[in-house]
């Protein structure tokens, strides 16, 4: 049921909304004008939290200052204005021009469209880029929805991408143990240039910076191979399963949805997301956990072998060629904290 505070906000700002049929209301929700959305958020901040804002910048600052409990309450109310279908599903991601969530009936439709966009971008920016076949590319896509009438944050990911993320995290932690290092600001860090500031961060590994770089380089190649192995394996098996993982913490209701292959994505409709996922749910996670633990152990063995090889045989005088990039933070990006 829509929170009374939100109902009052809508009546005040767009009173005709409640005279529309469900289809028109839904179309409005996925295309809500920025001015209307700002006014509703402004109203809710004052009504619920006694916070007065007069601009989008002030509103963003107010949200940044909220604690998890306040954000949860605020986001829970807004879902009734932004979500669609029986679960009030809201994909917290960017859509192309003229597109919205209603443009994509299924998760497959959305993911394929996003994949094509990403591949086009890579071909335009990466020299001699070889296009990959589509086998499902969801990677921790953010969403919000109601699960059993309770608000929840969630992430959507292919199982192959999830395995990649976990072994990457495990491997990077192990590299830190093998070659302890920290990140420090370079001499140009924070330097103003044009419409932004330079992000200049150097790695300090007590003289082993090039050894560390070589170990990471080999690790990235290994990760790429592992990811390719699993994405191909799951694509060929076509298990058509969904793993639902409850990752909730205090004031952070959070679920992870893992999809085995592109075929199951074709069966996940945004307007009936939870019922579709439960239809294909794999409740026994033991095989997945065993597979993950084996890959973590394989990564440790891989890094041990290459660490020894690098320390025994690597010549730091031979520098691998690579493009140098200048990383900038735009003044209006809201990422100023990275400069601290």
RAFEN-V200991 format. One line per field, one symbol per residue. psi: psi as a letter, one per 30 degrees, with the letter a starting at -180 (. if undefined). A space follows every 10 residues. Layout:
# RAFEN-V200991
psi = ???
This chain:
# RAFEN-V200991
psi = kkkeeeeeee eeeiffeffl leeeeeeeef gkkeeeeeee eeeeeeeegh kklgleeeee eeeffkleee eeeeeeefef ffllafghkj jhlkllkgla effjeleeee eeeeeeeeee eefffkkhkj kkkkgkgkjh kklklkjhgk kkllkkkkee eeeeeefeee eeeeeeeeik llklklfgkg kkjbgakkjj klkjghfgee eeeeeeeeee eeeeeeeeee eeeeeeehfh lkkjkjgkak gijkkkjkke lfefefgjke fheeeeefeg kjfjgeeeee eeeeeeeeee eeeeefeeee eefkjffjkk klkkkkkkjk fgfggffff.
